[in-house]
């Protein structure tokens, strides 16, 4: 009611972009087994469908993470988070979305 706008954003987990053997200790710690990367778009599609249903803007940055030259640089190999490079990419993608889809037009 105060005029705020909500934007849901998402970025992939490391195992959705690179192979588990990129960070073997971390993968073992979190029980990642099977073929990686997990290429299914299903989690992002479900979130996008739900946001659309409740009329909330959704910015899926995950395709950009998969399209780079060395996607392993985008993730920490010690904890399941984005690296500094990955955070910068994530911020750029959100900024790009906001410039292309200004909240004033929502």
N, C-alpha and C positions, 0 to 999 in steps of 0.2 A: 503494500500500500504506500510505501515511501518513495516509489519510483525506481527501485532497483531492478536490474535485469540479471537473469541467471543464464550462465553459459556452462554447459557440462563439457569437459574436455577429457580426452583419454590418450594415453600413450601405451605402447605395448610393454610387456615384461620381456626381459632379455630372451627367454626361451621361445618367444614368439617371433624372434628375428634372427637369432644366431644359434648355432649348435651348442648343446650342453657341454661339450668338451672344451669350449672357450673358457669356461670357469668350472673345472671339474669338482673342486672342493665345495664350491657354493651349490652346484647342481646336486651333489650328493647330500649336502646338508638339508636341502629343501625337497629331497626325494624325487627329483626330476628323472624320470625313466622313459624309455621308448624313444621313438624317432623325434628329434628336434631339428630345426625349429618347428613349433606347432603352427602350421600355416592357416589354420581355420580362421575365417573371418567371422564366424558365428557369434563370439562374445561381443564384438563391435556392432554387428548387425542388430543383435537383441537390444543393446543399449540405445542405438540410434532409433529403432522402432519405438521403444518406450518413450524416449524424449519427444519424438514426433507426436506420439499419442497424447502426451500431456502438454504439448505445445511449448517445449523448452528447447532452446537452441543447443546444437550438439556439434562439437569440433573434434573430429577423429584425426589425430595426427599420425596414427600408426602406418599408413602407406608411405609416408616420407621416411620413416625409420627403416623400412625395408629396402628403400631404393638407393641407398648410398653406396659408396665404394667399399668402405670398411665399417660395417655396422657394429662390429664388436667394440669400437671406440666409444659408442654411445652409452655403454653400460658399465657399471662397476663390476669387477670380478670378485669383490670381497663381500658386498652386500647387494641385495636385490633392489637396486635403485639406479637411476640414470647417472651417468658420469657428468662432469662439467660440460663436456661437449654435447652430450645428450640433453642436458637441461637447456643449453643455449638453443639447440635445434627446436626443442619443445616450445620455448618462449617465442622463437621466431614464427613458428607455425600458428600459435595462438594470436600473435600480433597480426600476422597476415590475414587470419580469419576475421579479426575485428576491423581491420582496414577495409576488407572486401565486403563485410556485412556490419556496418556501423550500428551500434546499439540504438542510436537515435531513430533508426528505421525499423526497429523491432516493434 
